[in-house]
């Protein structure tokens, strides 16, 4: 009996530890997209396919490493045209992952950043007040810690991770989505077959 109780207790503790390791999910991808592009907007999923040279160029522009070669993003549309672009960026903060949604306006400026999931302890979670520094920003020297973006006290690694993600997304968007020159070596961007309502 004691052995079965110990086994059940151990199993329960392992389950709790596994859930904590996964991190907290604040929004599903579908919920985040619904908030980014509320009805009656239509959402189309598109995908960038980068070669090594393009990833290097984007990394140089961002000042951060671009590891992904396949980058999905979402285009919101209304009858008046494009309403914005949404990117999900997943990265490590310290040792655990975080996923954020970066919403850009048609002018390629940040509209908002939302935390979708966060694996680190919540003490290191960026606050809404801190994230409020990003709207209106574009890719320039001010989009960096200790310049235009304040450091998040007690969560410097979280602040760095979000800021680098914003720079990566803006570099990819600027180089390959917003206005790739005709006939340039811009990356291929293909619509996925499914258009989300």
N, C-alpha and C positions, 0 to 999 in steps of 0.2 A: 504494500500500500504506500509506504513512504517513498519507495523507488518511483512509483507511478506519479506521485505528487511532485517529486523533484523533477521528473521529466516534463510534466505539464508546466511547472513554474519556469523551467529553463526554456521551453518552447515559447511561452508567453513573453519572456524577456527578450529572446531572439527576435520575435516578431516586432516588438516595440522598437528594438535597435534597428531593424531593417527599415521600418517606416521612417524613423528619424534620419537614417542615412539617405533615404530618397529625397528628403527635404519637404518643405511645405509648398503645396501648389495653391496659388492664390486665384488663378484664372486658368481655365482650359484654353487651348489655342482658339477654339470656336468662340468662346466668350470674349476673349481679347479682341478678336476680329469684329465681333458684333459691336463692341464698344468703340472700336476705331472707325468703323464704317456702318453706322446705324441705318436701318431701312429708311427709305427705299433704295439706298445705294446698292450697287452690284459690286461683287468682289471677284477679281480674277487672279488666280495663282499663276505666277510666272517663275521661271528659273534661269539664273545666270550659270553659264558653264565657262569657267575660267581655265586658261592654260597657265603654266608656271610663270611665264613672263607677265601676264596680266595680274596674277596674284602678287608678284613682286612689285609691280608698278603701284597697285592699290595699297600695298603695305608701306611703300615709300611715302605715298601721299598721306596715309593715315598716321604714320609714325608708329605703327603697330603691326605685328605679324599677321598675315592673312593665311590661315591654314586651309580653310575650306576651298574646294574647287567647284563645288556645286552649291549654289546659294539661292534658295527659294525666297520669293518675296510676293507681296500681294498688292494689287492695284485697285483702289476704290474708284468707282465711276458713278456719276449721276447723269442726268440728261444734259447738263452743262459741260460735261467732260470729266477729266481726271480730278478727283477730290483729294487724293493722297496716296502714299505708299507705306506699307507696313513690313517691317523686317523683324524676325525673331533671331536673337543672338544668344547662344548658349556658350558659356565660358566658365572656367574655374575662378573662384574668388581666392580662397586659400588652398584648400584641398578638395572642396566640394563644389558642385555646379550651381550656377544661377542661370535662369533664362529670363530675358527681358524682351519686351516689345518696344521697338523704336518706330514711332509714327512720324513720317515726314509729310509736309504739305507739298502742293504742286510746285512751290518755289524752292524746293530742296532744303528747307529749314525744318528743324525739329519742331513738331507740334507737341509731343509729349513722349515720355518714357514711362513704362509701367513694368513693375516686377511681376513676372508670370509665375516663377517658382524660385525657391531659394533654399539651398541645401545647408548653408552654414547656420550656426546659432542665430536666433533672431536679434541678439544684441548687435550683430553686424549688418543688419538689414538697413539699406538706405531708406530714409524717411521721405514722405511726400514733400515735406518742406525743402529737403535737400534736392530732390528731383526737380523741383520747380525752377531751378537755375537753368534748365536745358531748353525749354520752349523758346523759339525764335533764333536759336543758335544755328550757325552753319560751320563748315570746316575751315577754321582759321586758327591762328596761334592762341586766341583767347579761349578756345575750347580745350583747355588743359588745366590740370590741378595747379593750384597756387597762382593761377592767372585769372581767367574769367570764372573758373569753377572752384568754389571753396572746398577745402579738405573736410571730410566727414569725421569729426572727432570720435576716436575710438573705433573707427571702421575705415581706416585709410585704404586697405586692400579692396574693400567693396567699392569705395569711391573711384579708385584707379580702374577697377574692372569695368564699371559702367561707363566711365569716360572713354576708355580705350574702345569699348564696344561701339559707342556713339561715333567715334572717329573712323572706325572700320566701316561701319554702315554708310556714313556720309561719303567716304572715299569711293566705295564700290558704286554707290548711287550716282555720284558726280561723274565718274569715269565711264560707267557702262550702262546706266539707265537714263539719267536725266537728258543727256545730249551727246551721245556718241556721234562723232562726225561721220558723215556719209563716206563710205569707202575706207574708214579707219579700221584698225585691227581690234575694234571693240569686241567684247565677248559676245557670244551668242546668247540671246535671251529668248526663250521659247515659252509660249503659253502652255499650261497643262491643259489636258483635254476637258477637265471639269471646271465649270464656272460656278462659284458658290452664290447662292441667292442672297 
